[in-house]
Amino acid sequence: MATGETPRFLQAIELGVGAWQWGDKVIWNYGRGYAEADIRAAFDVSIGQGVTFIDTAEIYAMGKSERLVGKFIQTTEQPTLVATKYFPFPWRFGRKSVIAALKRSLERLGLDSVALYQVHWPPVMGSIEALMDGMAEAVEMGLTRAVGVSNFNQNQMMTAYSALSRRGLTLGSNQLEYSLLDRRIEKNGLLQRCKELGVRVIAYSPLGQGLLTGKYSAENPPPGLRGRQYGHLLGRIGPLIKLMTEIGQDIGGKAPAQIALNWCLCKGTLPIPGAKTAEQAEMNAGSTGWRLTEEQIAALDEASDKINR
Ligand SMILES: NC(=O)c1ccc[n+]([C@@H]2O[C@H](COP(=O)([O-])OP(=O)(O)OC[C@H]3O[C@@H](n4cnc5c(N)ncnc54)[C@H](OP(=O)(O)O)[C@@H]3O)[C@@H](O)[C@H]2O)c1
């Protein structure tokens, strides 16, 4: 691939599904309230609705998420696009560790190659350049189609971008937190910079980990760690949820979750909502094929600014 040429298939993907929930007990309580049959159904519905981009990581449920994704994709005829991630543990850095980790991910996934291999977080030890050497080698070996980063700020992303360019490759994506509850990348220029470079922004936690679905409130917080993490926001999201509900009603009965995801699409990002059940996957898939108006987006921006202020 020539320098400056964006891996095109990433630009064409509208929506994906996040698989952190698939097997994770620490944050998502896998095994309590939902189990393999439910996420299997979420997978089937997603694929059936054309949502074939699946985001996982080697650290999700210590490999279990990758194993479940691998199990599910083997039972469908439909081509899927699997993205996974390398975690730059401080004791593991450099080119060779990237290839070794990717091979173990591929084994768990039962695949010969993935669509996208991402560095999960900027490294604390070792250099971004060394990791990008490993990533470039992974492309050359045919183990991944494209290279991405995640949680990289502008400087870190430019370092990765330049290192890949020297190998004749283009950085495909930067996976970042982005939603109506977290618009830091919009305010600090990173989203705009990604667009200029043709780096696809993959929006994680696009539903604010469930808060933007309208089902949680100060009186009814999400269970476990999420309740503690988002406690400060729960008392302030009421007006935004009310506006999302009203806009949804105006456009033929869209749910707040669908408004939240469509807002991400309208901002030029690729949201990857996590889904625990067929019902959630179905609702999330219904966020594509239409667009909010400029006025609706502006109203949502304003309501979101009041929360984040
Ligand atoms: N790169 C990174 O550092 C990073 C960090 C975080 C996430 N991610 C990726 O991004 C994906 C998505 O982010 P996320 O999982 O943090 O948060 P999210 O997508 O904002 O929220 C997902 C949660 O919201 C609830 N939900 C989803 N769809 C719903 C619907 N239609 N109606 C009602 N509730 C619904 C479910 O939880 P409940 O039913 O329990 O409320 C679900 O587990 C992850 O799966 C992962 O692949 C990456």
The ligand as a MOL file (V3000), in Angstrom:
LIG
                    3D

  0  0  0     0  0            999 V3000
M  V30 BEGIN CTAB
M  V30 COUNTS 48 52 0 0 0
M  V30 BEGIN ATOM
M  V30 1 N -9.8140 1.0220 22.9350 0
M  V30 2 C -10.2230 1.1130 24.1820 0
M  V30 3 O -9.4700 1.4970 25.0960 0
M  V30 4 C -11.6590 0.7610 24.4880 0
M  V30 5 C -12.2150 1.1390 25.7290 0
M  V30 6 C -13.5540 0.8180 25.9480 0
M  V30 7 C -14.2870 0.1390 24.9820 0
M  V30 8 N -13.7030 -0.2370 23.8030 0 CHG=1
M  V30 9 C -14.4530 -0.9480 22.7460 0
M  V30 10 O -15.6340 -0.2260 22.4720 0
M  V30 11 C -16.7720 -1.0650 22.6290 0
M  V30 12 C -17.9420 -0.2380 23.0980 0
M  V30 13 O -17.6510 0.5320 24.2660 0
M  V30 14 P -18.2220 0.1630 25.7120 0
M  V30 15 O -18.5750 -1.2580 25.7280 0
M  V30 16 O -17.2410 0.6950 26.6950 0 CHG=-1
M  V30 17 O -19.5250 1.0690 25.8930 0
M  V30 18 P -20.8720 1.3450 25.0690 0
M  V30 19 O -20.8400 0.7070 23.7630 0
M  V30 20 O -21.0730 2.8040 25.1610 0
M  V30 21 O -21.9660 0.6560 26.0230 0
M  V30 22 C -22.2420 -0.7040 25.9190 0
M  V30 23 C -23.2560 -1.1170 26.9890 0
M  V30 24 O -24.4380 -0.3520 26.8930 0
M  V30 25 C -25.5800 -1.1850 27.1000 0
M  V30 26 N -26.3080 -1.2170 25.8090 0
M  V30 27 C -25.7930 -1.4160 24.5610 0
M  V30 28 N -26.7440 -1.2990 23.6140 0
M  V30 29 C -27.8740 -1.0170 24.2730 0
M  V30 30 C -29.2060 -0.7720 23.8290 0
M  V30 31 N -29.5320 -0.7550 22.5450 0
M  V30 32 N -30.1690 -0.5280 24.7690 0
M  V30 33 C -29.8630 -0.5060 26.0880 0
M  V30 34 N -28.5940 -0.7270 26.5640 0
M  V30 35 C -27.6240 -0.9690 25.6570 0
M  V30 36 C -25.0530 -2.5510 27.5040 0
M  V30 37 O -24.7980 -2.6160 28.9160 0
M  V30 38 P -25.9250 -2.8180 30.0240 0
M  V30 39 O -27.0560 -3.5660 29.3980 0
M  V30 40 O -25.2400 -3.5250 31.1290 0
M  V30 41 O -26.2900 -1.4110 30.4360 0
M  V30 42 C -23.7150 -2.5690 26.8250 0
M  V30 43 O -22.8340 -3.4610 27.4380 0
M  V30 44 C -16.3090 -2.1630 23.5890 0
M  V30 45 O -17.0810 -3.3350 23.5070 0
M  V30 46 C -14.8810 -2.3640 23.1120 0
M  V30 47 O -14.8690 -3.1860 21.9660 0
M  V30 48 C -12.3920 0.0840 23.5610 0
M  V30 END ATOM
M  V30 BEGIN BOND
M  V30 1 1 1 2
M  V30 2 2 2 3
M  V30 3 1 2 4
M  V30 4 1 4 5
M  V30 5 2 4 48
M  V30 6 2 5 6
M  V30 7 1 6 7
M  V30 8 2 7 8
M  V30 9 1 8 9
M  V30 10 1 8 48
M  V30 11 1 9 10
M  V30 12 1 9 46
M  V30 13 1 10 11
M  V30 14 1 11 12
M  V30 15 1 11 44
M  V30 16 1 12 13
M  V30 17 1 13 14
M  V30 18 2 14 15
M  V30 19 1 14 16
M  V30 20 1 14 17
M  V30 21 1 17 18
M  V30 22 2 18 19
M  V30 23 1 18 20
M  V30 24 1 18 21
M  V30 25 1 21 22
M  V30 26 1 22 23
M  V30 27 1 23 24
M  V30 28 1 23 42
M  V30 29 1 24 25
M  V30 30 1 25 26
M  V30 31 1 25 36
M  V30 32 1 26 27
M  V30 33 1 26 35
M  V30 34 2 27 28
M  V30 35 1 28 29
M  V30 36 1 29 30
M  V30 37 2 29 35
M  V30 38 1 30 31
M  V30 39 2 30 32
M  V30 40 1 32 33
M  V30 41 2 33 34
M  V30 42 1 34 35
M  V30 43 1 36 37
M  V30 44 1 36 42
M  V30 45 1 37 38
M  V30 46 2 38 39
M  V30 47 1 38 40
M  V30 48 1 38 41
M  V30 49 1 42 43
M  V30 50 1 44 45
M  V30 51 1 44 46
M  V30 52 1 46 47
M  V30 END BOND
M  V30 END CTAB
M  END
